Amino acid sequence: MPWGRSGSAALLLLSGRANVRAKARNPSPTEMSVEPWASPQDQAAAEHPHSTSHTASCEDQEQHPDKLCLDSFWSEVETIRQGSGYTDLECSRRDSRQSEEGEQEEQWLVDAGLSTLISEDSEDVDNAVLLSTLTRTQAEAVQRRLDSYTLSLRKRNKPAPRDVRDIFNPSISKTRLPDSHHSEDSAHNSMASLPKSPLSAVPTEHQRGAPKEEFFITDVAYCEQAVIFLKQASLPQNNSQRRKVDCTLPRVICPKCRLGVTRVQDLSHSDMKKVRQLALIDMTALCDLLELEVKRQKHSKRKNTESPLYGVPLATLLENDQKMKPNTSIPLYMQALLSFLEKKGVDSEGILRVPGSQSRIKMLQQNLETNFYSGQVSWDDVSPNDAAALLKKFIRELPAPLLTPEYLNTFSAVRDITELRQKLHMLNLLILLLPEPNRNTLKALLEFLSKVVSRERKNRMNLWAVATIMAPNLFLHKAVPSRLTEGAEKGHAEKAADVMRLLIRYQDLLWTIPNFLMSQVRKLNENSNRRYQFYDRRIKNLLRKIHTDSRDKTDKNTSELCRTVKIQLGDLVSGTLEYQLNINSRASDLLTQFQRQSLRSPDNGKGKMRRNGSVAYPDCALFEVGGNIGEHCLDPDTHLLDLFNSNSGGEWVIKLKPNAGRGL
């Protein structure tokens, strides 16, 4: 896999050990299927093929927000300013402050899993394990943060931590850096077989009439892609051309590699923690390249509220709700609001934009705060506009912003990125960085907003309209100073709404884990399992020989490989299944064989077989467990032979999906 070469360059960069290479047995992303992320208009056109003229007109309307949208945006901002607890946003600016010099870098190193770099009692091997998985550009971002932290210590007359290069002995630190073009060449090779769409390219006349498409490549680290694209944009022939300004959103095509797509909910908590650490490093490197200055804000803690629903920390709400409904992933109150609005609000004209009655909203809120958890609330006479107002109020009155104090300004800064592809790269990494309660709650909100947009014909709320009305509720928060309302009104409103519409339109894509992060997590787990190899080169060479010998034996037998699959479906079924692998075997094929064998099994108990002959295990999936991964719910399109070559030490288990029976 081309990523393997890029991973090897990163390892040489940080360890200086040329004899440690990324394994060549990783599957190649060049053999792929295509998974598009379509717009609500694309989906509507598929369902109603005779409505193409309407779709075209919708696209024209979506190029820019109209005056009504902009007026609604500033009306919403004014509502937030005048609302309870938001009378003085300037006060919040004074209460919150930027971290002291050096504090941000120290917290960044902690969040990135690199706190041992500034710890005096840490062992070199602890640093080497994570650093060995990074690309060159990622490693440079780490070094910049460490240099900045060192400088702040010198200003405060404190002893500086060791340099990253000092982790390894001086004789090898001299050779730690590979050829400066090595990682760039690796990235070029990784993308060579993929459709080209240079950032600075101007579409030819005959292409402008064709449907817009954008390819979203995840096999190469986003920061490494940015290095290439920025160099392409600086070429004289590209610099002389001006790209036509076009605000319509294209159809994004994400090439699917043979290991399939990994979604956020597919990984174990331990692996997701590593994903967040690596995503933070890549996002920081990307910000450095794009010259985005994003600093975390410290905000003052708000007083505890007496309301059981409003102003309560998200984690506290979930903790209380899970006592009543285990495994629920978003607050029950928000579930109730969304459920009501999906039934009675999505077709209401001007939903989210048309304000409800202030007196009714106040009475409804008091009723809900008193009776919601006792189940004595009747929704029959509730106005959809009143419920929508309470939903927006719930979001903005969270003690901390839904997008978190740490990353709210970074989300806002996405509006200043020129290229759509890099905007999506940044948003993808930011979504991965959100805590699980925030990420789940945001996804539930975006799914509802997408449903509102899909009913545009009835509610007259297109993507721009929904985005402009919701942007202030997500990006303007008393706990964190915002530049959202500064400067030219029209420009800021459009930019804030643009980020919001990207979140709505491409949410399914943004909630996936890019292939390069999955490769780095696997490498990190492999290095963690072999930590002692970093101590002694002789042991390392010996174990590599043993591993190579065993791999050669495995490769000879892959044509006749038979895997034993464990079955763990709670109290329903347990046992094993023998499955013969070939080059075309997919996870869906194995699950189909399991369903057929369950149908013929004499132990098939009551309630497991339906009258039409199908087996009632719709929520089961195939997992890989152990080896170089913690636990991974597999995409049905995963090619199993490639999976085996990627993680021969892992077990395969059939069990319920992570979200089966989960409250959403």
Stockholm file with secondary structure:
# STOCKHOLM 1.0

chainA/1-664         MPWGRSGSAALLLLSGRANVRAKARNPSPTEMSVEPWASPQDQAAAEHPHSTSHTASCEDQEQHPDKLCLDSFWSEVETIRQGSGYTDLECSRRDSRQSEEGEQEEQWLVDAGLSTLISEDSEDVDNAVLLSTLTRTQAEAVQRRLDSYTLSLRKRNKPAPRDVRDIFNPSISKTRLPDSHHSEDSAHNSMASLPKSPLSAVPTEHQRGAPKEEFFITDVAYCEQAVIFLKQASLPQNNSQRRKVDCTLPRVICPKCRLGVTRVQDLSHSDMKKVRQLALIDMTALCDLLELEVKRQKHSKRKNTESPLYGVPLATLLENDQKMKPNTSIPLYMQALLSFLEKKGVDSEGILRVPGSQSRIKMLQQNLETNFYSGQVSWDDVSPNDAAALLKKFIRELPAPLLTPEYLNTFSAVRDITELRQKLHMLNLLILLLPEPNRNTLKALLEFLSKVVSRERKNRMNLWAVATIMAPNLFLHKAVPSRLTEGAEKGHAEKAADVMRLLIRYQDLLWTIPNFLMSQVRKLNENSNRRYQFYDRRIKNLLRKIHTDSRDKTDKNTSELCRTVKIQLGDLVSGTLEYQLNINSRASDLLTQFQRQSLRSPDNGKGKMRRNGSVAYPDCALFEVGGNIGEHCLDPDTHLLDLFNSNSGGEWVIKLKPNAGRGL
#=GR chainA/1-664 SS CHHHHHHHHHHHHHHCCTTCCCCTTSCCTTSCEEEEECCHHHHHHHHCTTCHHHHHHHHHHTTSCCHHHHHHHHHHHHHHHHSTTCSCHHHHHHHCEECCTTHHHHHHHHHTTCGGGGCTTCCHHHHHHHHTTCCHHHHHHHHHHHHHHHHHHHHTTCCCCCCGGGGSCHHHHTTCSCCTTHHHHHHHHHHTTSCCCCTTCCCCHHHHTSCCEEECCCSSCHHHHHHHHHHHHTSHHHHTCCCCCCCSCCEEEEEECTTCCEEGGGBCHHHHHHHHHHHHHHHHHHHHHHTCCCCCEECCCCCCCSCSSSSCCHHHHHHHHHHHSTTCCSCHHHHHHHHHHHHHTTTSTTTTTSCCCHHHHHHHHHHHHHHTTTTCCCCTTCCHHHHHHHHHHHHHTSSSCTTCTTTHHHHHHGGGCCCHHHHHHHHHHHHHHSCHHHHHHHHHHHHHHHHHHHTHHHHCCCHHHHHHHHHHHHHCBTTBCCCTTSSCHHHHHHHHHHHHHHHHHTHHHHTEECHHHHHHHHHHHHHHHTGGGGTCHHHHHHHHHHHHHHHHHHHHTGGGCEEEEEEEETTTEEEEEEEECCTTCBHHHHHHHHHHHHHHCTTCCTTSBCTTSCBSCTTEEEEEEETTEEEEECCTTCBHHHHHHHCTTCEEEEEECTTTTCCC
#=GC SS_cons         CHHHHHHHHHHHHHHCCTTCCCCTTSCCTTSCEEEEECCHHHHHHHHCTTCHHHHHHHHHHTTSCCHHHHHHHHHHHHHHHHSTTCSCHHHHHHHCEECCTTHHHHHHHHHTTCGGGGCTTCCHHHHHHHHTTCCHHHHHHHHHHHHHHHHHHHHTTCCCCCCGGGGSCHHHHTTCSCCTTHHHHHHHHHHTTSCCCCTTCCCCHHHHTSCCEEECCCSSCHHHHHHHHHHHHTSHHHHTCCCCCCCSCCEEEEEECTTCCEEGGGBCHHHHHHHHHHHHHHHHHHHHHHTCCCCCEECCCCCCCSCSSSSCCHHHHHHHHHHHSTTCCSCHHHHHHHHHHHHHTTTSTTTTTSCCCHHHHHHHHHHHHHHTTTTCCCCTTCCHHHHHHHHHHHHHTSSSCTTCTTTHHHHHHGGGCCCHHHHHHHHHHHHHHSCHHHHHHHHHHHHHHHHHHHTHHHHCCCHHHHHHHHHHHHHCBTTBCCCTTSSCHHHHHHHHHHHHHHHHHTHHHHTEECHHHHHHHHHHHHHHHTGGGGTCHHHHHHHHHHHHHHHHHHHHTGGGCEEEEEEEETTTEEEEEEEECCTTCBHHHHHHHHHHHHHHCTTCCTTSBCTTSCBSCTTEEEEEEETTEEEEECCTTCBHHHHHHHCTTCEEEEEECTTTTCCC
//
